[in-house]
C-alpha cells in the first residue's frame, strides 16, 4: 500500500476533462438524431457540467488529502472547497501547489558544490571540537552558525565588509556605481524588474558594459516580471547579455504555477562585490507609487568572501534556467583583506532538504535572551514561529514587530492583522508604519545577530518561494540596523490591546477570512 503511486493532478484533470467532452459529444449526437429542442439540450449540458464540476472538485479534494503533510493546509483547502466550491475551485487552480518536492526542481538540487560542502563540514567539526565564541553571546551565534552549516552547507566567512543601504536612493546609487566598475562579469537575479526610469537606467549600463566585453547574465522571475515586455529583454540580448526567465509560465495571471517563484534579489560583480536585500528594480522602490507613497526598505552591499556563497546560489539557479554549468576559477577570484565581519549566506526553497530560513529564524528567536526586533511587510508566520514569539515575550524578552499600516496585497494584509491580537495578549509590541509602506525584512536579536535578505515572515517565504538571506554576526552592523529600527519606530504607531479589541465586526470578518487563507498564502 505504501508503494501505491498517487495519480498526478494533471492526469486526473485530463481524464475528467475528456469524459466531459465525450458526454457533450454524445448529447449533441443525441440531439441530431432525436430532434430534441435547444432548451432541453441546454438543460442537459447544465446538468452534465454540474456533475463534471462536482467530480472535479471531489478529485481535487482527494489529492489534497493524499499529498499534503501539512494538516492546517489540508484542512484549509478542504474547508474552502466545501464552503465556497466555485471560488475554492478557482483558487486551487490558481494557487494550489504540490507539497512534495517537484521533480522539475531535482535538476536544480542536483548541482552541488563539493568544495563548499567540505568547507561546511570542516567548520562544523571545528566548532564542535574547540568552539568559536568564548563570550556571553556564544549560544546565539554558535548554534545559528552550526544550524546553517548543516541545513544549507553554507560556511561562515570572516574576511568581509558590509554596508547597510537604507531605502532605494542609496541602494540604486551604490548598485549603479559598482556596475560601472565591473571588469569581468555581472550576475543579476531579481523577482521584479520594471520597464521604467530606474529599470531603463540600469539596462543602459548593462548594455554598455556588455559591449565593452563584460560577461552579463540575468535571471528574472517570469511571474514577477510578466509586465517587463519582450522589447526590454530583446535590447539586452542584442547587446550580448544572456537573459533567462525562472520557471516560465504561459499565463502569469491565470496559472497555478504562481507558486515556486524566485523571490531572490542578487547581484554579484567580478566575484568580489555583491548585493542582496528587499529592493527589486523599479520606480516604486523610490517611492513613486502614488498608492503606497514613501517606500521604506533595507538592502546590503557585501565585499569579501561571503560573495563566494552568493555566487554559488546564482550559478545553481543559472544552471537550472540555462543548463549551463559554470565553475571556472575566474568567478571565484583571490580576494584581498576586506575586514573581519562574520557572515553566512543562506538560501532556501522547494529544492532544499530543510526549511533553512524558517529553522534559522526559529533558532534566533528561541535562543534570544534580551530582545527580538522584527520588521516584515507580511506577518503570516507558521505555528512554530508564532509560538516561539509568544513564548519569548511571556518569558520577559523584549519582542517588537513593525508591519505596514497599509496593504499592497489585501488578503495577505488581513492575514497579517489576524495575528496581532494573540501577539499583543502575549506581551509582544506591534507597530504599524505610518510614513508610507515598509518592505524591510529584518530579524535582530540581542544586539549580536541579524538576518537581512529577501524572506518575509510568512509561509510563502518559508516553504514555497526561493529566498536568500545574509546572517550577520557583527555587533557594529547589528547596532546600525537597530538604529534604523528605532527610527522606524518613531515613524510608527503602537497597536494597543485595549484599542485593538474595539475593532468592528467587519474588520474581524476580514481578518478571519485572511486567517482562513493564511496556510495557503
C-alpha positions as CSV (number, residue, x, y, z in Angstrom):
1,X,0.0,0.0,0.0
2,X,2.8,2.4,0.8
3,X,4.2,1.9,-2.7
4,X,1.0,2.9,-4.4
5,X,1.5,5.7,-6.8
6,X,-0.9,8.6,-6.4
7,X,-2.0,9.8,-9.8
8,X,-1.0,13.3,-10.7
9,X,-3.4,16.2,-10.7
10,X,-2.8,16.7,-14.4
11,X,-3.7,13.1,-15.3
12,X,-6.9,13.2,-13.2
13,X,-7.8,16.6,-14.6
14,X,-7.3,15.4,-18.2
15,X,-9.3,12.2,-17.6
16,X,-12.2,14.1,-16.2
17,X,-12.0,16.6,-19.0
18,X,-12.1,14.0,-21.7
19,X,-15.0,12.3,-20.0
20,X,-16.8,15.7,-20.0
21,X,-16.1,16.2,-23.7
22,X,-17.3,12.7,-24.5
23,X,-20.6,13.3,-22.8
24,X,-21.1,16.6,-24.6
25,X,-20.5,15.0,-28.0
26,X,-22.9,12.2,-27.1
27,X,-25.6,14.7,-26.2
28,X,-25.0,16.6,-29.4
29,X,-25.4,13.4,-31.5
30,X,-28.5,12.5,-29.5
31,X,-30.0,15.9,-30.3
32,X,-29.4,15.5,-34.1
33,X,-30.9,12.0,-34.1
34,X,-33.9,12.7,-31.9
35,X,-34.8,16.4,-32.8
36,X,-34.6,17.4,-29.1
37,X,-35.2,21.1,-28.5
38,X,-32.4,23.6,-27.8
39,X,-33.7,24.3,-24.2
40,X,-33.7,20.6,-23.5
41,X,-30.1,20.2,-24.7
42,X,-29.1,23.3,-22.7
43,X,-30.6,21.7,-19.6
44,X,-28.7,18.5,-20.2
45,X,-25.5,20.4,-20.7
46,X,-26.0,22.3,-17.4
47,X,-26.7,19.0,-15.6
48,X,-23.6,17.4,-17.1
49,X,-21.5,20.5,-16.2
50,X,-22.7,20.3,-12.6
51,X,-21.7,16.6,-12.5
52,X,-18.4,17.3,-14.1
53,X,-17.6,20.2,-11.7
54,X,-18.6,18.1,-8.7
55,X,-16.4,15.2,-9.8
56,X,-13.5,17.5,-10.5
57,X,-13.7,19.2,-7.1
58,X,-14.1,15.8,-5.4
59,X,-10.9,14.5,-7.1
60,X,-9.0,17.7,-6.1
61,X,-10.1,17.1,-2.5
62,X,-8.8,13.6,-2.6
63,X,-5.5,14.7,-3.9
64,X,-5.1,17.5,-1.4
65,X,-5.8,14.9,1.4
66,X,-3.3,12.4,0.0
67,X,-0.4,14.6,-0.8
68,X,-0.3,17.2,2.0
69,X,1.8,16.6,5.1
70,X,0.7,20.0,6.5
71,X,-2.6,19.3,8.4
72,X,-3.6,23.0,8.6
73,X,-3.1,23.5,4.9
74,X,-5.1,20.3,4.1
75,X,-8.0,21.4,6.4
76,X,-7.9,25.0,4.9
77,X,-8.2,23.7,1.3
78,X,-10.9,21.2,2.1
79,X,-12.9,23.7,4.1
80,X,-12.7,26.3,1.3
81,X,-13.7,23.7,-1.3
82,X,-16.7,22.7,0.9
83,X,-17.9,26.2,1.9
84,X,-17.3,28.1,-1.4
85,X,-16.8,25.3,-4.0
86,X,-16.7,27.6,-7.1
87,X,-14.3,30.1,-5.5
88,X,-12.3,27.4,-3.8
89,X,-12.0,25.5,-7.1
90,X,-10.7,28.6,-8.9
91,X,-8.3,29.4,-6.1
92,X,-6.9,25.9,-6.1
93,X,-6.3,26.1,-9.8
94,X,-4.6,29.4,-9.4
95,X,-2.6,28.8,-6.2
96,X,-2.8,25.1,-5.3
97,X,0.6,23.5,-5.2
98,X,2.0,20.1,-4.5
99,X,3.6,19.9,-1.1
100,X,6.0,17.2,-2.2
101,X,9.2,18.4,-3.9
102,X,8.6,18.9,-7.5
103,X,10.6,16.7,-9.9
104,X,11.3,19.7,-12.0
105,X,13.5,21.1,-9.2
106,X,15.6,18.0,-8.9
107,X,17.8,19.3,-11.7
108,X,18.4,22.4,-9.7
109,X,19.1,20.5,-6.5
110,X,21.5,18.1,-8.3
111,X,24.1,20.8,-8.7
112,X,26.2,20.8,-5.6
113,X,29.5,22.4,-4.9
114,X,31.5,19.6,-3.2
115,X,34.2,22.0,-2.1
116,X,31.6,24.2,-0.4
117,X,30.1,21.1,1.4
118,X,33.5,20.0,2.6
119,X,34.3,23.5,4.0
120,X,31.0,23.5,5.8
121,X,31.7,20.0,7.2
122,X,35.2,21.1,8.4
123,X,33.9,24.2,10.0
124,X,31.2,22.3,11.8
125,X,33.8,19.9,13.1
126,X,36.0,22.7,14.4
127,X,33.0,24.4,16.1
128,X,32.1,21.1,17.9
129,X,35.7,20.4,19.0
130,X,37.1,23.7,20.0
131,X,34.3,26.2,19.7
132,X,34.5,29.6,18.1
133,X,33.0,32.1,20.6
134,X,34.1,32.2,24.2
135,X,32.0,35.1,25.5
136,X,28.4,35.6,26.6
137,X,26.9,35.6,23.1
138,X,28.3,32.1,22.3
139,X,24.9,30.3,22.4
140,X,23.1,32.5,19.8
141,X,26.0,32.7,17.4
142,X,27.4,29.2,17.6
143,X,24.0,27.5,17.5
144,X,22.9,29.5,14.5
145,X,26.2,29.0,12.6
146,X,26.1,25.3,13.2
147,X,22.5,25.1,12.1
148,X,23.2,26.9,8.8
149,X,26.3,24.8,8.2
150,X,24.2,21.6,8.4
151,X,20.9,22.6,6.8
152,X,22.3,24.5,3.8
153,X,26.0,23.7,3.6
154,X,26.7,27.4,3.9
155,X,30.1,28.1,5.5
156,X,30.7,31.2,7.6
157,X,33.2,33.7,6.3
158,X,35.3,36.3,8.2
159,X,37.0,38.4,5.5
160,X,34.1,40.6,4.8
161,X,32.9,44.2,4.9
162,X,29.3,45.2,4.6
163,X,27.4,48.4,4.1
164,X,23.7,48.8,5.1
165,X,21.8,50.6,2.4
166,X,18.7,52.3,3.7
167,X,16.0,52.8,1.1
168,X,16.0,53.0,-2.7
169,X,18.0,56.1,-3.5
170,X,21.1,54.9,-1.6
171,X,20.7,51.3,-2.8
172,X,20.5,52.2,-6.5
173,X,23.3,54.7,-6.2
174,X,25.6,52.1,-4.8
175,X,24.5,49.4,-7.3
176,X,25.0,51.7,-10.3
177,X,28.4,52.8,-9.0
178,X,29.6,49.2,-8.7
179,X,28.1,48.1,-12.0
180,X,30.1,50.8,-13.8
181,X,33.3,49.4,-12.2
182,X,32.7,45.8,-13.5
183,X,35.6,44.3,-15.5
184,X,34.9,40.6,-15.9
185,X,31.3,39.6,-15.1
186,X,27.9,40.8,-13.7
187,X,25.4,38.3,-12.4
188,X,21.9,39.6,-11.6
189,X,18.9,37.7,-10.3
190,X,15.6,39.5,-9.5
191,X,12.0,38.8,-8.7
192,X,10.8,42.1,-10.2
193,X,12.4,44.2,-12.9
194,X,10.4,47.2,-14.2
195,X,10.5,48.8,-17.6
196,X,10.5,52.2,-16.1
197,X,13.0,55.0,-15.4
198,X,15.4,53.2,-13.0
199,X,14.9,49.9,-14.8
200,X,16.0,51.5,-18.1
201,X,18.9,53.3,-16.5
202,X,20.3,50.0,-15.2
203,X,19.5,48.4,-18.5
204,X,21.6,51.0,-20.4
205,X,24.5,50.5,-18.1
206,X,24.4,46.7,-18.6
207,X,24.2,47.2,-22.4
208,X,27.2,49.5,-22.3
209,X,29.2,47.1,-20.1
210,X,28.3,44.1,-22.3
211,X,29.5,45.9,-25.4
212,X,32.8,46.6,-23.5
213,X,33.3,42.9,-23.1
214,X,31.9,42.2,-19.6
215,X,30.0,38.9,-19.3
216,X,26.5,39.6,-18.1
217,X,23.9,37.0,-17.0
218,X,20.4,37.9,-15.8
219,X,17.7,35.7,-14.3
220,X,14.3,37.2,-13.9
221,X,11.2,35.6,-12.4
222,X,8.6,35.1,-15.2
223,X,5.7,36.0,-12.9
224,X,7.3,38.9,-11.1
225,X,8.4,40.3,-14.4
226,X,5.4,39.4,-16.5
227,X,4.9,43.1,-17.5
228,X,8.5,43.6,-18.4
229,X,8.0,43.2,-22.1
230,X,9.9,41.5,-24.9
231,X,11.4,44.7,-26.2
232,X,13.2,45.3,-22.9
233,X,14.7,41.8,-22.9
234,X,15.5,41.8,-26.6
235,X,17.5,45.0,-26.3
236,X,19.7,43.3,-23.7
237,X,20.1,40.2,-25.7
238,X,21.0,42.1,-28.8
239,X,23.9,43.7,-26.8
240,X,25.2,40.3,-25.9
241,X,23.6,40.0,-22.4
242,X,22.4,36.4,-21.5
243,X,18.9,36.6,-20.1
244,X,16.7,33.8,-18.9
245,X,13.3,33.6,-17.1
246,X,12.9,31.5,-14.0
247,X,10.3,28.8,-14.3
248,X,8.4,30.3,-17.2
249,X,4.6,30.3,-17.3
250,X,2.3,31.0,-20.2
251,X,-0.5,32.9,-18.4
252,X,1.0,34.5,-15.3
253,X,-2.4,35.8,-14.1
254,X,-4.2,32.5,-14.7
255,X,-1.6,30.0,-13.7
256,X,-1.3,27.5,-10.9
257,X,2.4,27.9,-11.2
258,X,2.3,31.2,-9.3
259,X,3.9,29.2,-6.6
260,X,7.6,28.3,-6.6
261,X,8.7,31.8,-7.6
262,X,12.2,33.1,-7.4
263,X,11.9,35.9,-4.8
264,X,15.7,36.5,-4.6
265,X,17.4,39.8,-5.3
266,X,21.1,39.1,-6.0
267,X,23.9,41.0,-7.8
268,X,27.4,39.6,-8.0
269,X,30.1,41.7,-9.6
270,X,33.5,40.2,-10.6
271,X,33.2,37.7,-7.7
272,X,34.2,40.4,-5.3
273,X,31.2,42.6,-4.6
274,X,27.5,41.7,-4.2
275,X,24.1,43.0,-3.1
276,X,21.0,41.4,-1.5
277,X,18.0,42.6,0.4
278,X,14.4,43.7,-0.1
279,X,14.7,46.1,-3.1
280,X,13.8,45.0,-6.6
281,X,14.4,47.1,-9.7
282,X,11.5,49.6,-10.2
283,X,10.5,53.2,-9.6
284,X,8.1,52.2,-6.8
285,X,11.1,51.4,-4.6
286,X,12.0,55.1,-4.9
287,X,8.6,56.0,-3.5
288,X,6.9,56.7,-6.8
289,X,3.9,54.5,-6.3
290,X,1.1,57.1,-5.5
291,X,-1.0,54.5,-3.6
292,X,1.9,53.5,-1.3
293,X,3.9,56.7,-1.1
294,X,7.3,56.6,0.6
295,X,8.9,53.2,0.3
296,X,11.0,52.1,3.4
297,X,13.3,49.2,2.6
298,X,16.7,47.8,3.5
299,X,19.4,46.4,1.3
300,X,23.0,45.4,1.9
301,X,26.3,45.6,-0.1
302,X,28.9,42.9,0.7
303,X,32.5,42.9,-0.2
304,X,34.6,39.8,0.6
305,X,34.5,36.1,0.9
306,X,30.7,35.9,1.5
307,X,30.4,36.7,-2.2
308,X,31.5,33.1,-2.9
309,X,28.3,31.8,-1.3
310,X,26.2,34.4,-3.2
311,X,27.9,33.4,-6.4
312,X,27.2,29.7,-5.7
313,X,23.5,30.4,-5.3
314,X,23.3,32.3,-8.5
315,X,25.2,29.7,-10.5
316,X,22.9,26.9,-9.3
317,X,20.0,29.0,-10.4
318,X,21.7,29.7,-13.7
319,X,22.2,26.0,-14.3
320,X,18.5,25.5,-13.6
321,X,17.4,28.1,-16.2
322,X,20.0,27.6,-18.9
323,X,21.5,24.1,-18.4
324,X,24.9,25.8,-18.4
325,X,27.3,24.6,-15.7
326,X,29.8,27.3,-14.7
327,X,32.5,26.8,-12.1
328,X,35.6,28.5,-13.5
329,X,38.1,29.9,-11.1
330,X,37.7,33.4,-12.5
331,X,34.3,33.6,-10.9
332,X,35.9,32.9,-7.6
333,X,38.9,35.3,-7.6
334,X,41.5,35.5,-4.8
335,X,40.4,38.3,-2.6
336,X,42.3,41.0,-0.7
337,X,41.6,41.7,3.0
338,X,38.2,43.5,3.3
339,X,37.5,43.3,7.0
340,X,36.6,40.9,9.9
341,X,32.9,40.7,9.8
342,X,31.4,37.2,10.2
343,X,28.7,36.4,7.7
344,X,26.7,33.4,6.4
345,X,24.6,33.5,3.2
346,X,21.7,31.0,3.4
347,X,19.3,30.1,0.6
348,X,16.0,28.2,0.9
349,X,13.4,26.9,-1.5
350,X,11.5,23.9,-2.7
351,X,14.8,22.3,-3.8
352,X,16.2,22.4,-0.2
353,X,16.3,19.4,2.1
354,X,15.4,21.6,5.0
355,X,13.4,24.8,5.5
356,X,16.6,26.7,6.0
357,X,15.5,30.2,6.8
358,X,12.5,29.1,8.8
359,X,14.8,27.0,11.0
360,X,17.3,29.8,11.3
361,X,14.5,32.3,12.4
362,X,13.2,29.8,14.9
363,X,16.7,29.3,16.4
364,X,17.4,33.1,16.6
365,X,14.0,33.6,18.4
366,X,14.3,30.6,20.7
367,X,17.9,31.4,21.8
368,X,17.4,35.2,22.4
369,X,18.0,36.4,25.9
370,X,17.2,40.2,25.8
371,X,15.4,41.4,22.7
372,X,13.9,40.3,19.4
373,X,13.2,43.1,16.9
374,X,11.5,42.3,13.6
375,X,10.5,44.2,10.6
376,X,8.3,42.5,8.0
377,X,5.8,43.6,5.3
378,X,3.9,40.3,5.8
379,X,3.2,38.8,9.2
380,X,1.9,35.3,8.3
381,X,4.1,33.0,10.4
382,X,3.6,29.3,10.8
383,X,2.7,27.9,14.2
384,X,6.3,27.2,15.3
385,X,7.4,30.8,14.8
386,X,4.2,32.2,16.3
387,X,4.6,30.0,19.4
388,X,8.3,31.0,19.7
389,X,7.5,34.7,19.6
390,X,4.8,34.4,22.2
391,X,6.9,32.2,24.4
392,X,9.8,34.6,24.2
393,X,7.6,37.6,25.1
394,X,5.9,35.7,28.0
395,X,9.4,34.9,29.4
396,X,10.3,38.5,29.6
397,X,12.2,39.1,26.3
398,X,11.6,42.4,24.6
399,X,9.7,41.4,21.4
400,X,8.8,44.2,18.9
401,X,7.4,43.8,15.4
402,X,6.9,46.5,12.8
403,X,4.4,45.9,10.0
404,X,2.8,48.2,7.3
405,X,-0.2,50.3,8.1
406,X,-1.5,50.0,4.5
407,X,-1.8,47.0,2.2
408,X,0.0,46.2,-1.1
409,X,-1.8,42.8,-1.1
410,X,-5.1,42.9,0.6
411,X,-5.5,39.2,1.5
412,X,-2.0,39.0,3.0
413,X,-2.6,42.3,4.8
414,X,-5.7,41.0,6.6
415,X,-4.0,37.6,7.3
416,X,-1.2,39.6,8.9
417,X,-3.7,41.7,11.0
418,X,-5.3,38.5,12.2
419,X,-2.3,37.5,14.3
420,X,-2.0,40.8,16.1
421,X,-4.4,40.1,19.0
422,X,-2.8,36.9,20.2
423,X,0.7,38.5,20.0
424,X,-0.5,41.6,22.0
425,X,-2.0,39.3,24.6
426,X,1.3,37.6,25.0
427,X,3.0,41.0,25.5
428,X,4.6,41.4,22.0
429,X,4.7,45.1,21.0
430,X,3.3,45.6,17.5
431,X,3.8,48.8,15.5
432,X,2.2,49.9,12.2
433,X,4.5,52.0,10.0
434,X,2.7,55.3,9.2
435,X,5.1,57.2,7.0
436,X,4.5,55.1,3.9
437,X,5.0,51.4,3.1
438,X,7.6,49.4,4.9
439,X,9.1,46.5,3.0
440,X,12.3,45.7,5.0
441,X,12.9,42.1,6.1
442,X,14.9,42.2,9.3
443,X,15.3,40.0,12.4
444,X,17.6,41.4,15.1
445,X,18.5,39.5,18.2
446,X,20.2,40.7,21.4
447,X,22.4,43.3,19.5
448,X,24.7,40.5,18.3
449,X,23.0,38.8,15.4
450,X,20.9,39.8,12.5
451,X,19.2,38.5,9.4
452,X,18.7,40.6,6.3
453,X,17.5,39.5,2.9
454,X,14.5,38.6,0.8
455,X,12.5,36.3,3.1
456,X,9.3,37.7,4.7
457,X,8.0,36.4,8.0
458,X,5.4,34.3,6.1
459,X,4.7,30.8,5.0
460,X,5.3,31.6,1.3
461,X,8.9,32.7,2.0
462,X,9.5,29.8,4.4
463,X,8.1,27.0,2.3
464,X,7.2,27.9,-1.3
465,X,9.5,30.6,-2.8
466,X,13.2,30.7,-3.4
467,X,14.8,33.1,-1.0
468,X,18.3,34.3,0.2
469,X,19.3,35.9,3.5
470,X,22.5,37.1,5.0
471,X,23.1,36.2,8.6
472,X,25.3,38.8,10.2
473,X,27.3,38.2,13.4
474,X,29.0,41.6,13.7
475,X,28.0,43.8,16.6
476,X,28.6,47.1,14.7
477,X,26.4,46.1,11.8
478,X,23.6,44.9,14.1
479,X,23.8,48.2,16.0
480,X,23.4,50.1,12.8
481,X,20.3,48.0,11.9
482,X,19.0,48.6,15.4
483,X,19.4,52.3,14.9
484,X,17.3,52.1,11.7
485,X,14.7,50.0,13.6
486,X,14.3,52.7,16.3
487,X,14.0,55.4,13.6
488,X,11.2,53.3,12.1
489,X,9.6,53.0,15.5
490,X,9.5,56.9,15.5
491,X,7.5,56.8,12.3
492,X,5.2,54.1,13.5
493,X,2.1,53.8,15.8
494,X,2.0,51.2,18.6
495,X,-1.1,49.0,18.4
496,X,-2.6,49.0,21.9
497,X,-4.5,45.9,23.0
498,X,-7.4,47.9,24.5
499,X,-8.0,49.8,21.3
500,X,-7.4,46.8,19.1
501,X,-10.2,44.8,20.9
502,X,-12.6,47.6,19.9
503,X,-12.3,47.0,16.1
504,X,-15.5,46.4,14.3
505,X,-17.2,43.2,13.2
506,X,-16.4,43.9,9.5
507,X,-12.6,44.2,10.4
508,X,-12.8,41.0,12.3
509,X,-14.5,39.2,9.4
510,X,-11.8,40.3,7.0
511,X,-9.1,39.2,9.5
512,X,-10.9,35.8,9.9
513,X,-11.0,35.4,6.1
514,X,-7.3,36.2,5.8
515,X,-6.6,33.8,8.6
516,X,-8.5,31.1,6.8
517,X,-6.4,31.5,3.7
518,X,-3.2,32.1,5.6
519,X,-1.9,28.4,5.3
520,X,-2.3,28.9,1.5
521,X,-0.6,32.3,1.1
